[in-house]
Structures are given as structure tokens and as C-alpha cells.
Amino acid sequence: MEKTVFVLLLLLVCCFSEEQVHTEPGNDIIQQGPQTQTQTGEPASGRQQTCVPDIHTVLREMNAMLAEQRVEMRHLQRDNEELKGLKTQLNLQKTQLDELKRHSEVAQIKLTAQAAEVASLKSRSNITESQVETLSRDREVKQVAFSASLLASGSGTIGPFNTHNTLVYRHVTTNIGNAYNPNTGFFIAPVRGAYHFQFYIGAHGHASHPSAAVLVKNGQHIFIAYEHQASHFGSSSNGASLLLEKGDVVFIRLWQNARIYDSGNHHSTFSGHLLFTM
């Protein structure tokens, strides 16, 4: 568009220059007789008449082009204004997005803090429940005590035997915590702690067979109760306080070649209880 305007302007300048050359009085144009022709043989008035219409044509074309350019300028201005409006909207949307992003980050931080707090509360709740269970269990296991006599009913003598034999005390009077088993004669420690045990034995006198029994912990002999007389009824007892781990086994073992007697009066007994946990 600019090149076209430039060419038309150049053409217009050339036409004006040529007309000025032919019309200025100082020009040396030789008149040959009555003829009014130029050196090229063309009449001067004809060239002037041809140039004037060309100038009008150029002016009309320039006016048309200027009108088109004004229209294009208006379109460009309108497009520019629309672009500015879109840019403003984009900036506003960007600001809103940044604000939403900031709110989202704040909300995420709050959610993370709340999740941590919930986890902490849950952990404390689990600890509290565990503590309650532990306290309840400790309360239960702290209540450990038992007493039992040898025979469930009637009277009789057990032994002698060629080897040591485990005594099973079947008449249970107390078994708090169920740590003593009347079917095996074993006391199994339910918790680590200090326990106290006592046992009593009795039997009628015999020349060859004493009355004897031993307190056993995990197969190890601890204390023995022993009595031997040829006649009449004799008895003996012993006891011990033992540190037991959970699962340790304590029982009474009849000594080799010894005898033990029991009846409804419960002469031979085995008792024990938890002193304290450790």
C-alpha cells in the first residue's frame, strides 16, 4: 500500500514538473513558422490536456486509497481495542487464578495440619486404649493366688516310687487368675514378678520310707521338705519366694522312695501367690 502511494505521488510530481517546463516564459522553445509543435512533433496543448486528466485520475485513486486506509485503520483500532480488552480480561483472570492458587495453598496447609492433628489424636487414642488394656491386664494378672490339697476326696497314701514323681494337687480351694492347673499340678507364671510358695507334707511313720517332697522351678530343685520317723504321724513344710519370668513353671515333686498322705483334713497342700510384678 505504501509503495503504491509513493508511485502515484511520484507520477503526480512528474506531471506537474513537465507542465511547468512547457508553460514557463523563460524556456527557450523555438517556434518554426506558424506551427506550434514540439521537437518531438507533438502539439504542446495535447500533452498538457493529457497530463491534466492523469492528475485527476491519480488524485481520485489516492483519495480511494486513503479512504481504504482510513477504513483499515478503524478496523485495526477496533482490533487493537479488542486485544486490549482481552489482555485486561486475561490479566484479571490471571489475578483471580493467583488468588485461588494462594487460597488453595492455604487450604492445603490447613488440611495437612488438620490431618497431622487427627493422626496425633488417633495415636494418643491408640496409646490410651493400649494403656487401658495394659492396666486392665496388669490388674488381672496382679490378682494371682491359689491353694490346693493333694486328694480330691477320701484319704490315702501316694508312694513310694523308684524315681521322683510330680504331685498333682487336685482339691483346689482357691485359683485366682487360673495360673494353677489341677490336671498337671503345674503353676505357670502369667507375668514377670516375685511369687511366694508354700507346701506341707504329712505321712504315717515308716521304718524304710520317709515323707519328702521338693519345690521345683523349671526342673530345678529349690527347697525340700523332709521328715522320717518309724511310727506315729509326722509332717514337714517349706516355702520360698521366687522371681519368675512369664511362662516359668513351678510344681511339687515327690522324692524318690518317699511317701505322702492326705485325707479330708488336707494334711498335704500346695499354695502360692503373686507378691508384685516387675
C-alpha positions as CSV (number, residue, x, y, z in Angstrom):
1,M,0.0,0.0,0.0
2,E,2.8,2.5,0.9
3,K,4.7,1.6,-2.3
4,T,1.6,2.3,-4.4
5,V,1.0,5.7,-2.8
6,F,4.7,6.6,-3.3
7,V,4.5,5.7,-7.1
8,L,1.3,7.7,-7.5
9,L,2.8,10.7,-5.7
10,L,6.0,10.4,-7.9
11,L,3.8,10.3,-11.0
12,L,1.9,13.4,-9.9
13,V,5.1,15.3,-9.2
14,C,6.4,14.4,-12.7
15,C,3.3,15.7,-14.4
16,F,3.4,19.0,-12.5
17,S,7.1,19.4,-13.4
18,E,6.5,18.8,-17.1
19,E,3.6,21.2,-17.2
20,Q,5.7,23.8,-15.6
21,V,8.5,23.3,-18.1
22,H,6.2,23.9,-21.0
23,T,4.5,26.9,-19.6
24,E,7.3,28.9,-18.1
25,P,8.1,32.1,-20.2
26,G,11.8,31.7,-19.8
27,N,12.0,28.4,-21.7
28,D,13.9,28.5,-25.0
29,I,11.4,26.9,-27.2
30,I,12.0,27.6,-31.0
31,Q,8.9,28.5,-33.0
32,Q,9.2,27.2,-36.6
33,G,6.8,29.4,-38.6
34,P,3.2,29.1,-37.8
35,Q,3.4,25.6,-36.4
36,T,3.2,25.1,-32.7
37,Q,4.7,21.7,-32.4
38,T,7.4,20.5,-30.1
39,Q,10.6,18.9,-31.3
40,T,9.0,15.5,-31.0
41,G,6.3,16.5,-33.3
42,E,3.5,16.5,-30.7
43,P,1.4,19.5,-30.1
44,A,2.1,21.1,-26.7
45,S,-1.5,21.7,-25.9
46,G,-2.3,18.0,-26.4
47,R,0.3,16.9,-23.9
48,Q,-1.0,19.4,-21.4
49,Q,-4.5,18.1,-21.9
50,T,-3.3,14.5,-21.5
51,C,-1.4,15.3,-18.2
52,V,-4.4,17.1,-16.5
53,P,-6.8,14.1,-16.7
54,D,-3.9,11.9,-15.5
55,I,-3.5,14.1,-12.4
56,H,-7.2,13.9,-11.7
57,T,-7.1,10.1,-12.1
58,V,-4.2,9.9,-9.7
59,L,-5.9,12.1,-7.2
60,R,-9.1,10.0,-7.3
61,E,-7.0,6.8,-6.8
62,M,-5.2,8.5,-4.0
63,N,-8.5,9.5,-2.4
64,A,-9.8,6.0,-2.8
65,M,-6.7,4.5,-1.3
66,L,-6.7,7.0,1.6
67,A,-10.4,6.1,2.3
68,E,-9.4,2.4,2.3
69,Q,-6.5,3.1,4.6
70,R,-8.9,5.0,7.0
71,V,-11.2,2.1,7.0
72,E,-8.3,-0.3,7.6
73,M,-7.1,2.0,10.4
74,R,-10.5,1.9,12.0
75,H,-10.5,-1.9,11.8
76,L,-7.1,-2.0,13.2
77,Q,-8.0,0.4,16.0
78,R,-11.1,-1.7,16.8
79,D,-9.0,-4.9,16.7
80,N,-6.4,-3.2,18.9
81,E,-9.1,-2.2,21.4
82,E,-10.5,-5.7,21.4
83,L,-7.0,-7.0,22.0
84,K,-6.5,-4.6,24.9
85,G,-9.9,-5.7,26.4
86,L,-8.8,-9.4,26.0
87,K,-5.5,-8.6,27.6
88,T,-7.2,-6.9,30.5
89,Q,-9.5,-9.9,30.9
90,L,-6.5,-12.2,30.8
91,N,-4.7,-10.2,33.5
92,L,-7.9,-10.2,35.6
93,Q,-8.2,-13.9,35.2
94,K,-4.5,-14.4,36.0
95,T,-5.0,-12.4,39.2
96,Q,-8.0,-14.4,40.1
97,L,-6.1,-17.7,39.4
98,D,-3.2,-16.5,41.5
99,E,-5.7,-15.6,44.3
100,L,-7.4,-19.0,44.0
101,K,-4.0,-20.7,44.0
102,R,-3.0,-18.9,47.2
103,H,-6.3,-19.8,48.8
104,S,-5.7,-23.4,47.7
105,E,-2.2,-23.5,49.2
106,V,-3.5,-22.1,52.4
107,A,-6.3,-24.6,52.5
108,Q,-3.8,-27.4,51.7
109,I,-1.6,-26.3,54.6
110,K,-4.7,-26.2,56.9
111,L,-5.7,-29.7,55.7
112,T,-2.2,-31.0,56.3
113,A,-2.2,-29.5,59.8
114,Q,-5.6,-31.0,60.5
115,A,-4.5,-34.4,59.2
116,A,-1.5,-34.3,61.4
117,E,-3.6,-33.3,64.3
118,V,-6.1,-36.1,63.6
119,A,-3.2,-38.6,63.3
120,S,-1.8,-37.3,66.6
121,L,-5.2,-37.6,68.3
122,K,-5.6,-41.1,66.8
123,S,-2.1,-42.1,68.0
124,R,-2.9,-40.7,71.5
125,S,-6.2,-42.5,71.4
126,N,-4.4,-45.8,70.5
127,I,-1.9,-45.2,73.2
128,T,-4.7,-44.5,75.7
129,E,-6.5,-47.7,74.6
130,S,-3.3,-49.6,74.8
131,Q,-2.7,-48.2,78.3
132,V,-6.2,-49.1,79.4
133,E,-5.8,-52.6,78.1
134,T,-2.4,-52.9,79.8
135,L,-3.7,-51.6,83.0
136,S,-6.7,-53.9,82.8
137,R,-4.4,-56.8,82.0
138,D,-2.0,-55.9,84.8
139,R,-4.9,-55.6,87.2
140,E,-6.0,-59.1,86.2
141,V,-2.6,-60.7,86.3
142,K,-1.8,-59.0,89.6
143,Q,-4.6,-61.0,91.1
144,V,-2.9,-64.3,91.3
145,A,-3.3,-66.8,94.2
146,F,-4.0,-70.5,94.6
147,S,-4.3,-73.2,97.3
148,A,-4.9,-76.9,96.7
149,S,-4.6,-80.2,98.7
150,L,-3.4,-83.5,97.3
151,L,-6.5,-85.7,97.1
152,A,-9.8,-84.5,95.6
153,S,-11.7,-86.8,98.0
154,G,-11.2,-89.6,100.5
155,S,-7.9,-90.5,102.1
156,G,-4.8,-92.4,101.0
157,T,-1.0,-92.6,100.7
158,I,0.9,-91.9,97.5
159,G,4.3,-93.6,97.0
160,P,6.9,-94.9,97.4
161,F,8.3,-94.9,93.8
162,N,11.7,-95.7,92.4
163,T,12.0,-92.3,90.8
164,H,10.9,-88.7,91.6
165,N,7.2,-88.1,90.6
166,T,5.2,-84.9,90.1
167,L,2.5,-84.4,92.6
168,V,-0.9,-83.3,91.3
169,Y,-2.9,-81.4,93.9
170,R,-6.5,-82.0,92.8
171,H,-8.6,-80.4,95.5
172,V,-8.4,-76.7,94.6
173,T,-9.8,-74.2,97.1
174,T,-8.6,-71.1,95.5
175,N,-7.3,-70.4,92.0
176,I,-7.4,-66.6,91.3
177,G,-6.0,-65.9,87.9
178,N,-6.2,-69.7,86.9
179,A,-2.4,-69.9,86.9
180,Y,-2.5,-73.3,88.6
181,N,-3.6,-76.4,86.6
182,P,-5.2,-79.1,88.7
183,N,-4.8,-81.6,85.9
184,T,-1.0,-81.4,85.6
185,G,0.0,-79.9,89.1
186,F,1.9,-77.1,87.3
187,F,1.8,-73.4,88.2
188,I,2.6,-71.3,85.2
189,A,3.6,-67.6,85.9
190,P,1.3,-65.3,83.9
191,V,3.5,-62.3,84.4
192,R,7.1,-61.5,85.4
193,G,7.2,-60.8,89.1
194,A,8.0,-62.1,92.6
195,Y,5.9,-65.0,93.9
196,H,5.8,-66.8,97.2
197,F,5.1,-70.6,97.5
198,Q,4.5,-72.9,100.5
199,F,3.9,-76.6,100.7
200,Y,3.1,-79.0,103.5
201,I,3.6,-82.8,103.6
202,G,2.5,-85.5,106.1
203,A,2.6,-89.2,106.4
204,H,2.4,-92.1,109.0
205,G,5.7,-93.2,110.2
206,H,7.6,-96.0,108.4
207,A,10.9,-97.6,109.1
208,S,12.1,-97.6,105.5
209,H,10.2,-94.8,103.7
210,P,10.4,-91.1,104.7
211,S,7.9,-88.4,103.9
212,A,9.7,-86.0,101.5
213,A,8.9,-83.6,98.6
214,V,10.8,-80.8,96.8
215,L,9.7,-77.4,95.3
216,V,10.8,-77.3,91.6
217,K,11.2,-74.3,89.3
218,N,11.7,-75.2,85.6
219,G,13.1,-78.6,86.5
220,Q,15.5,-77.1,89.1
221,H,15.1,-78.3,92.8
222,I,14.7,-75.3,95.1
223,F,13.7,-76.3,98.6
224,I,12.9,-79.7,100.1
225,A,10.6,-80.7,103.0
226,Y,11.7,-83.9,104.7
227,E,10.5,-86.0,107.7
228,H,11.3,-89.5,108.7
229,Q,10.1,-91.5,111.8
230,A,9.4,-95.1,112.3
231,S,6.0,-94.7,113.8
232,H,3.2,-92.2,114.5
233,F,2.2,-89.4,112.1
234,G,4.8,-86.9,111.0
235,S,4.7,-83.7,108.9
236,S,7.1,-81.2,107.4
237,S,6.9,-78.0,105.3
238,N,8.9,-75.4,103.5
239,G,8.5,-72.3,101.3
240,A,10.3,-69.9,99.1
241,S,9.9,-66.5,97.3
242,L,10.9,-66.8,93.7
243,L,11.5,-64.3,90.9
244,L,9.6,-65.8,87.9
245,E,9.5,-64.8,84.3
246,K,6.3,-65.1,82.4
247,G,5.8,-68.7,81.5
248,D,8.0,-70.2,84.2
249,V,6.7,-73.4,85.7
250,V,6.7,-74.3,89.4
251,F,5.4,-77.6,90.9
252,I,6.0,-80.1,93.7
253,R,7.9,-83.4,93.2
254,L,7.6,-86.4,95.4
255,W,11.1,-87.6,96.5
256,Q,12.3,-90.9,95.3
257,N,11.3,-93.8,97.7
258,A,9.3,-91.4,99.8
259,R,5.6,-91.3,100.8
260,I,2.9,-88.7,101.3
261,Y,-0.5,-88.9,102.8
262,D,-3.7,-86.9,102.5
263,S,-7.3,-87.1,103.7
264,G,-10.4,-84.9,104.1
265,N,-8.4,-83.0,106.7
266,H,-6.0,-81.8,103.9
267,H,-2.6,-82.6,105.5
268,S,-0.6,-82.1,102.3
269,T,-1.1,-78.8,100.5
270,F,0.5,-76.6,97.9
271,S,-0.1,-72.8,97.8
272,G,1.3,-69.7,96.1
273,H,0.5,-66.1,95.2
274,L,2.0,-63.1,93.3
275,L,3.7,-60.6,95.6
276,F,4.3,-57.9,92.9
277,T,5.1,-57.5,89.3
278,M,8.5,-56.5,88.0
